[in-house]
Amino acid sequence: MSSSTWLAGEHRTVLDPEARILLPMGIRNTLNPLREEVTLMSTLEPEGCVGIRRVDQWDGYVRELRGLAGHSQRDRRLMMLVAATSSQVKIDRQGRMRLPDTLLAKAGIERPGERAEKAEVVVTGFFDDLRVWSAERWDTFCERALDDYATDLDGLHGVPSPDGDTSAVTD
């Protein structure tokens, strides 16, 4: 993907009662420039958000995972979870995307109902794909990530941490 089509930024938006998100204009134009219905793949991400990928990127992601997975119980369990928490989603001509209720629940996003007409969500770019977060979960994740930002970035560049570790910091 060229740098002119990176998906980036933090965009606060709402989930309507039909579990649809109106994508921010810049993201909508990148994913759906012709305003035709576009099919994407959604899945639960380890950070507790919903990942959204183009179908061709999804195919590569799944092939990579399947190539890395062995036949252990742990690998089978992981692959079953990835498959079970994945679903096609479409962007309609108005730039709305409906997310499956099961993914919303697993990502901590409460679908609006009688108490509220809309629920705040955060759509973040992740370069080649998107993440959809509950506003609360994003705020918590972002606060923690900001606390570790300099150390994590230094780790990527191979700069030793104060304890002498040169590997990237992982959770």
N, CA and C of each residue as an Amber inpcrd file, in Angstrom:
protein
   513
   0.8540000  -1.1680000   0.0000000   0.0000000   0.0000000   0.0000000
   0.8940000   1.2230000   0.0000000   0.5730000   2.1970000  -0.8030000
   1.4020000   3.3860000  -0.8580000   1.0930000   4.2940000   0.3170000
   2.0280000   5.1800000   0.6290000   1.8490000   6.0530000   1.7870000
   0.6540000   6.9750000   1.6240000   0.1930000   7.2140000   0.3970000
  -0.9600000   8.0900000   0.2010000  -2.2590000   7.3940000   0.6010000
  -2.2140000   6.0990000   0.8710000  -3.4300000   5.3950000   1.2500000
  -3.3370000   4.7660000   2.6350000  -2.4040000   5.2350000   3.4510000
  -2.3320000   4.7260000   4.8190000  -3.5940000   5.1110000   5.5600000
  -4.0280000   4.2170000   6.4270000  -5.1490000   4.5140000   7.3070000
  -4.5590000   4.9550000   8.6340000  -4.8470000   6.1720000   9.0340000
  -4.2290000   6.7230000  10.2320000  -5.2150000   7.6270000  10.9600000
  -4.8560000   7.9840000  12.1630000  -5.6320000   8.9330000  12.9350000
  -6.5250000   8.2780000  13.9690000  -7.0450000   9.1240000  14.8260000
  -8.0050000   8.7510000  15.8680000  -9.2780000   9.5140000  15.5770000
 -10.3630000   8.7940000  15.3950000 -11.6260000   9.4130000  14.9920000
 -12.7400000   8.9550000  15.9270000 -13.2840000   9.8830000  16.6810000
 -14.4180000   9.5570000  17.5480000 -15.6860000   9.6670000  16.7160000
 -16.5090000   8.6510000  16.8260000 -17.7540000   8.6120000  16.0650000
 -18.7750000   7.8540000  16.9090000 -19.9140000   7.5490000  16.3420000
 -20.9580000   6.8740000  17.1090000 -21.4200000   5.6080000  16.4070000
 -21.9180000   4.7020000  17.2150000 -22.5590000   3.4810000  16.7540000
 -24.0590000   3.7380000  16.8820000 -24.7990000   3.5740000  15.7780000
 -26.2350000   3.8300000  15.8380000 -26.9900000   2.5860000  16.3180000
 -28.2970000   2.6560000  16.5280000 -29.0510000   1.5050000  17.0430000
 -28.9950000   0.2570000  16.1560000 -28.6790000   0.4190000  14.8820000
 -28.5370000  -0.7340000  13.9950000 -27.1000000  -1.2730000  13.9660000
 -26.2780000  -0.8060000  14.8820000 -24.8760000  -1.2200000  15.0250000
 -24.0320000  -0.7980000  13.8280000 -24.3600000   0.3640000  13.2770000
 -23.5880000   0.9080000  12.1510000 -22.7510000   2.0870000  12.6050000
 -21.5880000   2.1860000  11.9900000 -20.6820000   3.3130000  12.2160000
 -20.5960000   4.0790000  10.9050000 -20.7740000   5.3820000  10.9620000
 -20.5040000   6.2230000   9.8110000 -19.0140000   6.5200000   9.8460000
 -18.2870000   5.9710000   8.8880000 -16.8340000   6.1440000   8.8790000
 -16.4620000   7.5960000   8.6080000 -15.4150000   8.0730000   9.2420000
 -14.9430000   9.4370000   8.9630000 -14.6010000   9.5850000   7.4770000
 -14.8040000  10.7880000   6.9620000 -14.6700000  11.0570000   5.5240000
 -13.3420000  10.5730000   4.9470000 -12.2210000  10.8620000   5.5880000
 -10.9270000  10.4610000   5.0350000 -10.7940000   8.9580000   4.9180000
 -11.2410000   8.2330000   5.9240000 -11.1790000   6.7720000   5.8900000
 -12.1520000   6.2370000   4.8440000 -13.3380000   6.8130000   4.8220000
 -14.3470000   6.3940000   3.8420000 -13.8110000   6.5540000   2.4230000
 -13.1790000   7.6750000   2.1470000 -12.6510000   7.9170000   0.7980000
 -11.5060000   6.9670000   0.4520000 -10.7090000   6.5820000   1.4410000
  -9.6170000   5.6470000   1.1960000 -10.1420000   4.2370000   0.9340000
 -11.0840000   3.7880000   1.7530000 -11.6020000   2.4260000   1.6180000
 -12.6470000   2.2810000   0.5180000 -13.3620000   3.3580000   0.2260000
 -14.4930000   3.2700000  -0.6780000 -14.5250000   4.4750000  -1.6150000
 -13.4700000   4.6640000  -2.4190000 -13.3880000   5.8780000  -3.2350000
 -14.4680000   5.9820000  -4.3100000 -14.9960000   4.8550000  -4.7690000
 -15.9960000   4.8820000  -5.8370000 -17.4220000   4.8760000  -5.3050000
 -17.5700000   4.8660000  -3.9990000 -18.8750000   4.8550000  -3.3520000
 -19.7120000   3.6370000  -3.7510000 -19.0330000   2.5450000  -3.9890000
 -19.7110000   1.2820000  -4.2350000 -19.6670000   0.4860000  -2.9420000
 -20.5240000  -0.5080000  -2.8190000 -20.4880000  -1.3250000  -1.6220000
 -19.1700000  -2.1030000  -1.5900000 -18.4770000  -2.0250000  -0.4570000
 -17.1720000  -2.6570000  -0.2970000 -17.2670000  -3.6980000   0.8130000
 -16.6990000  -4.8860000   0.5690000 -16.6710000  -5.9320000   1.5860000
 -15.3090000  -5.9610000   2.2490000 -15.3240000  -6.0170000   3.5770000
 -14.1230000  -6.0850000   4.3850000 -14.2740000  -7.2610000   5.3460000
 -13.2210000  -7.5570000   6.0710000 -13.2750000  -8.5960000   7.1050000
 -13.0410000  -7.9330000   8.4590000 -13.8120000  -8.3770000   9.4370000
 -13.6570000  -7.8900000  10.8070000 -13.2760000  -9.0590000  11.6930000
 -12.5140000  -8.7670000  12.7350000 -12.1250000  -9.8040000  13.6860000
 -11.7920000  -9.1730000  15.0270000 -11.8860000  -9.9690000  16.0630000
 -11.4880000  -9.5120000  17.3890000  -9.9670000  -9.4700000  17.4430000
  -9.4280000  -8.3720000  17.9230000  -7.9810000  -8.2170000  18.0610000
  -7.5790000  -8.4840000  19.5140000  -6.3420000  -8.9180000  19.7450000
  -5.8940000  -9.2280000  21.1040000  -5.9970000  -8.0510000  22.0800000
  -5.9600000  -6.8410000  21.5750000  -6.0520000  -5.6690000  22.4480000
  -7.4780000  -5.4020000  22.9200000  -8.4430000  -6.1650000  22.4010000
  -9.8320000  -5.9920000  22.8190000 -10.6190000  -5.0320000  21.9560000
 -10.2080000  -4.8590000  20.7220000 -10.9330000  -4.0090000  19.7800000
 -11.3040000  -4.8560000  18.5660000 -12.0160000  -4.2550000  17.6190000
 -12.3800000  -4.9390000  16.3840000 -11.4320000  -4.4660000  15.2930000
 -10.7700000  -5.4010000  14.6250000  -9.9030000  -5.0770000  13.4950000
 -10.6940000  -5.1860000  12.2070000 -10.4460000  -4.2590000  11.2870000
 -11.1160000  -4.2440000   9.9870000 -10.0340000  -4.2490000   8.9170000
 -10.0830000  -5.2590000   8.0400000  -9.0800000  -5.3850000   6.9720000
  -9.7610000  -5.5320000   5.6160000  -9.0660000  -5.0830000   4.5850000
  -9.5120000  -5.3750000   3.2190000  -9.4180000  -6.8850000   3.0160000
 -10.2390000  -7.4200000   2.1530000 -10.2940000  -8.8690000   1.9560000
  -8.9440000  -9.4200000   1.5130000  -8.2330000  -8.7320000   0.6200000
  -6.9360000  -9.2400000   0.1650000  -5.9190000  -9.2510000   1.3050000
  -5.9650000  -8.2640000   2.1910000  -5.0660000  -8.2530000   3.3410000
  -5.4760000  -9.3290000   4.3470000  -6.7670000  -9.5590000   4.4820000
  -7.2590000 -10.6110000   5.3600000  -6.7340000 -11.9670000   4.8940000
  -6.8110000 -12.2080000   3.5840000  -6.3180000 -13.4740000   3.0320000
  -4.8430000 -13.6860000   3.3840000  -4.0350000 -12.6420000   3.2300000
  -2.6200000 -12.7500000   3.5760000  -2.4100000 -12.9690000   5.0630000
  -3.1910000 -12.2950000   5.8820000  -3.1050000 -12.4320000   7.3380000
  -3.4250000 -13.8670000   7.7550000  -4.5020000 -14.4180000   7.2260000
  -4.9000000 -15.7860000   7.5800000  -3.8760000 -16.7960000   7.0710000
  -3.3790000 -16.6180000   5.8630000  -2.3510000 -17.5340000   5.3380000
  -1.1010000 -17.5110000   6.2260000  -0.7040000 -16.3140000   6.6620000
   0.4660000 -16.2080000   7.5370000   0.2140000 -16.9250000   8.8660000
  -0.9420000 -16.6790000   9.4720000  -1.2600000 -17.3430000  10.7390000
  -1.2920000 -18.8620000  10.5820000  -1.9280000 -19.3300000   9.5270000
  -2.0330000 -20.7790000   9.3190000  -0.6670000 -21.3910000   9.0630000
   0.2140000 -20.6470000   8.3940000   1.5630000 -21.1380000   8.1580000
   2.3870000 -21.2130000   9.4340000   2.1190000 -20.3110000  10.3540000
   2.8500000 -20.2910000  11.6260000   2.2940000 -21.2990000  12.6310000
   1.0140000 -21.5880000  12.5140000   0.3600000 -22.4700000  13.4900000
   0.7580000 -23.9220000  13.2580000   1.0050000 -24.5810000  14.3400000
   1.2700000 -26.0160000  14.2820000  -0.0070000 -26.7840000  14.5620000
   0.1530000 -27.9170000  15.2150000  -1.0010000 -28.7580000  15.5050000
  -1.2350000 -28.9090000  17.0000000  -0.6040000 -28.0510000  17.7880000
  -0.7710000 -28.1410000  19.2370000  -2.1720000 -27.6680000  19.6190000
  -2.5770000 -28.0250000  20.8130000  -3.8780000 -27.5980000  21.3210000
  -3.9560000 -26.0750000  21.3570000  -2.8670000 -25.4420000  21.7870000
  -2.8240000 -23.9800000  21.8640000  -3.0200000 -23.3530000  20.4790000
  -2.3140000 -23.8710000  19.4720000  -2.4310000 -23.3260000  18.1170000
  -3.8260000 -23.5500000  17.5440000  -4.3800000 -24.7310000  17.7700000
  -5.7370000 -25.0120000  17.2860000  -6.7510000 -24.0850000  17.9520000
  -6.5900000 -23.8900000  19.2550000  -7.4930000 -23.0120000  20.0010000
  -7.4060000 -21.5900000  19.4510000  -6.2010000 -21.1180000  19.2230000
  -6.0130000 -19.7790000  18.6820000  -6.6770000 -19.6400000  17.3160000
  -6.4270000 -20.5990000  16.4320000  -6.9930000 -20.5240000  15.0860000
  -8.5250000 -20.5960000  15.1120000  -9.0720000 -21.4210000  16.0130000
 -10.5350000 -21.4830000  16.1440000 -11.0940000 -20.1560000  16.6150000
 -10.4070000 -19.5160000  17.5610000 -10.8800000 -18.2320000  18.0600000
 -10.8260000 -17.1670000  16.9720000  -9.7360000 -17.1210000  16.2150000
  -9.6340000 -16.1450000  15.1230000 -10.7640000 -16.3690000  14.1200000
 -10.9820000 -17.6090000  13.7200000 -12.0350000 -17.9040000  12.7460000
 -13.4210000 -17.5780000  13.3030000 -13.6630000 -17.9610000  14.5510000
 -14.9900000 -17.7750000  15.1450000 -15.3230000 -16.3090000  15.4000000
 -14.3030000 -15.4900000  15.6060000 -14.5530000 -14.0700000  15.8830000
 -14.3340000 -13.2030000  14.6480000 -14.4370000 -13.7930000  13.4820000
 -14.2510000 -13.0610000  12.2280000 -15.5360000 -13.0850000  11.4180000
 -15.7520000 -12.0190000  10.6800000 -16.9730000 -11.9120000   9.8950000
 -16.7900000 -10.8720000   8.7990000 -17.4870000 -11.0800000   7.6930000
 -17.4900000 -10.0660000   6.6540000 -18.3270000  -8.8770000   7.1080000
 -17.8810000  -7.7070000   6.7310000 -18.6550000  -6.4880000   6.9360000
 -18.6310000  -5.7090000   5.6300000 -19.6200000  -4.8870000   5.4460000
 -19.6980000  -4.0990000   4.2170000 -19.7770000  -2.6220000   4.5550000
 -19.1930000  -1.8210000   3.6910000 -19.3770000  -0.3800000   3.7460000
 -20.4310000  -0.0730000   2.7000000 -21.5320000   0.5300000   3.1200000
 -22.5730000   0.8450000   2.1480000 -22.2390000   2.1400000   1.4080000
 -23.0860000   2.5290000   0.5050000 -22.8160000   3.7080000  -0.3290000
 -22.7910000   5.0140000   0.4590000 -23.3890000   4.9920000   1.6500000
 -23.3680000   6.1820000   2.4950000 -22.1370000   6.2150000   3.4050000
 -21.2900000   5.1920000   3.3260000 -20.0810000   5.1470000   4.1430000
 -20.3030000   4.5770000   5.5250000 -21.4100000   3.8210000   5.6980000
 -21.6900000   3.1910000   6.9860000 -21.2370000   1.7360000   6.9570000
 -20.7960000   1.2700000   8.1080000 -20.3410000  -0.1080000   8.2450000
 -21.0650000  -0.7080000   9.4460000 -21.7310000  -1.8390000   9.2330000
 -22.4280000  -2.5240000  10.3330000 -21.5320000  -3.6020000  10.9110000
 -21.3390000  -3.5580000  12.2240000 -20.4950000  -4.5340000  12.8960000
 -21.3570000  -5.6100000  13.5490000 -20.8990000  -6.8670000  13.5210000
 -21.6680000  -7.9530000  14.1370000 -21.8030000  -7.7630000  15.6470000
 -22.9850000  -8.0800000  16.1540000 -23.2550000  -7.9310000  17.5850000
 -22.2700000  -8.7290000  18.4390000 -21.9060000  -9.9210000  18.0030000
 -20.9870000 -10.7450000  18.7930000 -19.6220000 -10.0780000  18.9380000
 -19.1400000  -9.4570000  17.8610000 -17.8510000  -8.7510000  17.9460000
 -17.9580000  -7.5150000  18.8230000 -19.0650000  -6.8000000  18.6950000
 -19.2520000  -5.6160000  19.5400000 -19.1880000  -6.0040000  21.0150000
 -19.8840000  -7.0690000  21.3680000 -19.9000000  -7.5040000  22.7650000
 -18.5060000  -7.8930000  23.2410000 -17.7700000  -8.6520000  22.4230000
 -16.4250000  -9.0820000  22.8160000 -15.4520000  -7.9110000  22.9190000
 -15.7210000  -6.8490000  22.1690000 -14.8580000  -5.6640000  22.2000000
 -15.3290000  -4.6440000  23.2400000 -16.3400000  -4.9990000  24.0290000
 -16.8050000  -4.0940000  25.0730000 -17.5790000  -2.9020000  24.5610000
 -18.1470000  -3.0250000  23.3670000 -18.9240000  -1.9340000  22.7800000
 -20.3960000  -2.2810000  22.9480000 -21.0800000  -1.4730000  23.7390000
 -22.4950000  -1.7240000  23.9970000 -23.3350000  -1.1180000  22.8860000
 -24.1190000  -1.9610000  22.2580000 -25.0050000  -1.4930000  21.1890000
 -26.0850000  -0.6060000  21.8010000 -26.3390000   0.5600000  21.2000000
 -27.3600000   1.4490000  21.7600000 -28.7350000   0.7680000  21.7570000
 -29.5240000   1.1240000  22.7100000 -30.8600000   0.5520000  22.8130000
 -31.8170000   1.5720000  23.3640000 -32.6260000   1.1240000  24.2690000
 -33.6500000   1.9900000  24.8350000 -33.0490000   3.1350000  25.6410000
 -31.9270000   2.8960000  26.3030000 -31.3240000   3.9270000  27.1590000
 -30.6140000   5.0150000  26.3650000 -30.0830000   4.6600000  25.2020000
 -29.3270000   5.6430000  24.4230000 -29.5170000   5.3670000  22.9370000
 -29.5850000   6.4360000  22.1580000 -29.7400000   6.2800000  20.7150000
 -28.4220000   5.9640000  20.0270000 -27.3270000   6.4050000  20.6280000
 -26.0150000   6.2140000  20.0220000 -24.9970000   5.8980000  21.1030000
 -23.9320000   5.1920000  20.7170000 -22.8320000   4.8870000  21.6230000
 -21.5410000   5.3870000  20.9930000 -20.7060000   6.0320000  21.7870000
 -19.4410000   6.5540000  21.2530000 -18.4470000   5.4200000  21.0440000
 -17.8180000   5.4210000  19.8920000 -16.7370000   4.4960000  19.5830000
 -15.5820000   5.3120000  19.0100000 -14.4230000   4.6900000  18.9700000
 -13.2420000   5.3350000  18.4030000 -12.7190000   4.4500000  17.2840000
 -12.5480000   5.0390000  16.1100000 -11.9640000   4.3440000  14.9700000
 -10.5410000   4.8510000  14.8370000  -9.5840000   3.9180000  14.8780000
  -8.1800000   4.3160000  14.7450000  -7.5770000   3.6340000  13.5270000
  -6.7280000   4.3620000  12.8460000  -5.9890000   3.7670000  11.7540000
  -4.8580000   2.9130000  12.3060000  -4.5650000   1.8470000  11.5960000
  -3.4390000   0.9830000  11.9560000  -2.6520000   0.7000000  10.6730000
  -2.4070000   1.7530000   9.9300000  -1.6550000   1.7770000   8.6760000
  -2.3680000   1.0520000   7.5460000  -2.3980000  -0.2880000   7.5710000
  -3.0740000  -1.0290000   6.5090000  -4.5140000  -1.3620000   6.8480000
  -4.8950000  -1.2420000   8.1120000  -6.2440000  -1.6040000   8.5030000
  -6.7390000  -0.6760000   9.6040000  -7.9420000  -0.9310000  10.0940000
  -8.5760000  -0.0930000  11.1060000  -8.7900000  -0.8710000  12.3850000
  -8.9890000  -0.1440000  13.4570000  -9.3990000  -0.7110000  14.7360000
 -10.6110000   0.0890000  15.2060000 -11.6040000  -0.6180000  15.7220000
 -12.7830000   0.0310000  16.2900000 -12.8110000  -0.3250000  17.7720000
 -12.8210000   0.6890000  18.6070000 -12.7030000   0.5410000  20.0570000
 -13.9270000   1.1100000  20.7510000 -14.2410000   0.5750000  21.9290000
 -15.1370000   1.3070000  22.8140000 -14.3400000   2.5320000  23.2460000
 -15.0200000   3.6370000  23.4640000 -14.3040000   4.8600000  23.8380000
 -13.5150000   4.6540000  25.1340000 -14.1070000   3.9430000  26.0870000
 -13.4340000   3.7200000  27.3700000 -12.1860000   2.8480000  27.1980000
 -12.3300000   1.7770000  26.4210000 -11.1970000   0.8700000  26.2320000
 -10.0660000   1.5780000  25.4910000 -10.4000000   2.4020000  24.4860000
  -9.3750000   3.1500000  23.7550000  -8.6450000   4.1060000  24.6990000
  -9.3950000   4.8440000  25.5090000  -8.7690000   5.8070000  26.4150000
  -7.7900000   5.1130000  27.3630000  -8.1770000   3.9510000  27.8880000
  -7.3040000   3.1860000  28.7800000  -6.0690000   2.6880000  28.0390000
  -6.2750000   2.1020000  26.8540000  -5.1660000   1.6040000  26.0450000
  -4.2020000   2.7430000  25.7060000  -4.7450000   3.8510000  25.2560000
  -3.9240000   4.9760000  24.8120000  -3.1110000   5.5520000  25.9710000
  -3.7290000   5.6710000  27.1370000  -3.0140000   6.1840000  28.3090000
  -1.8150000   5.2960000  28.6440000  -2.0410000   3.9990000  28.6430000
  -0.9540000   3.0610000  28.9570000   0.1310000   3.0980000  27.8660000
  -0.3030000   3.1230000  26.6040000   0.6620000   3.1520000  25.4980000
   1.4930000   4.4320000  25.5330000   0.8660000   5.5470000  25.8760000
   1.6150000   6.8050000  25.9680000   2.6440000   6.7620000  27.0790000
   2.3040000   6.1020000  28.1880000   3.2610000   5.9670000  29.2910000
   4.5240000   5.2340000  28.8490000   4.3740000   4.2630000  27.9520000
   5.4890000   3.4360000  27.4990000   6.0380000   3.8400000  26.1290000
   5.5380000   4.9300000  25.5710000   5.8530000   5.3100000  24.1930000
   7.3540000   5.4140000  23.9210000   8.0530000   6.1930000  24.7030000
   9.4860000   6.4020000  24.4630000  10.2600000   5.0990000  24.6050000
   9.9770000   4.3280000  25.6460000  10.6700000   3.0580000  25.8630000
  10.3860000   2.0740000  24.7240000   9.1180000   1.9930000  24.3170000
   8.7480000   1.0810000  23.2370000   9.4150000   1.4800000  21.9190000
   9.4370000   2.7700000  21.6330000  10.0650000   3.2500000  20.4000000
  11.5680000   3.0020000  20.4300000  12.1990000   3.2520000  21.5640000
  13.6210000   2.9580000  21.7040000  13.8840000   1.4720000  21.4780000
  13.0070000   0.6180000  22.0240000  13.1590000  -0.8230000  21.8470000
  13.1110000  -1.2360000  20.3860000  12.2280000  -0.6250000  19.6130000
  12.1660000  -0.9310000  18.1770000  13.4660000  -0.5640000  17.4700000
  14.0990000   0.4950000  17.9460000  15.3470000   0.9640000  17.3520000
  16.5720000   0.2870000  17.9480000  16.3650000  -0.6490000  18.8760000
  17.4800000  -1.3680000  19.4710000  18.2160000  -0.6110000  20.5470000
  17.6310000   0.4550000  21.0450000  18.2480000   1.2230000  22.1160000
  18.0210000   0.4690000  23.4240000  19.0740000   0.2340000  24.1840000
  18.9000000  -0.4990000  25.4460000  17.9860000   0.2410000  26.4130000
  17.1600000  -0.5280000  27.0980000  16.3290000   0.0560000  28.1480000
  17.2090000   0.2550000  29.3730000  16.7180000   0.9560000  30.3730000
  17.5390000   1.1870000  31.5670000  18.0380000  -0.1090000  32.2190000
  17.3060000  -1.2270000  32.0010000  17.7690000  -2.4980000  32.5880000
  18.6790000  -3.2800000  31.6410000  19.0460000  -2.6590000  30.4840000
  19.9900000  -3.2770000  29.5710000  19.3650000  -4.1310000  28.4810000
  18.0530000  -4.2920000  28.4790000  17.3680000  -5.1120000  27.4740000
  17.2920000  -4.3220000  26.1620000  17.7060000  -4.9330000  25.0530000
  17.6500000  -4.2620000  23.7560000  16.4770000  -4.7440000  22.9110000
  15.6880000  -5.6570000  23.4220000  14.5360000  -6.1250000  22.6450000
  13.3680000  -5.1780000  22.8300000  12.4470000  -5.1990000  21.8790000
  11.2490000  -4.3750000  21.9830000  10.4310000  -4.8300000  23.1810000
   9.8220000  -3.8960000  23.8420000   8.9910000  -4.2010000  24.9880000
   7.6960000  -4.8340000  24.5060000   7.3220000  -5.9400000  25.1030000
   6.0650000  -6.5970000  24.7330000   5.2280000  -6.8410000  25.9720000
   3.9470000  -6.9920000  25.7550000   3.0360000  -7.3240000  26.8690000
   2.7480000  -8.7990000  26.8650000
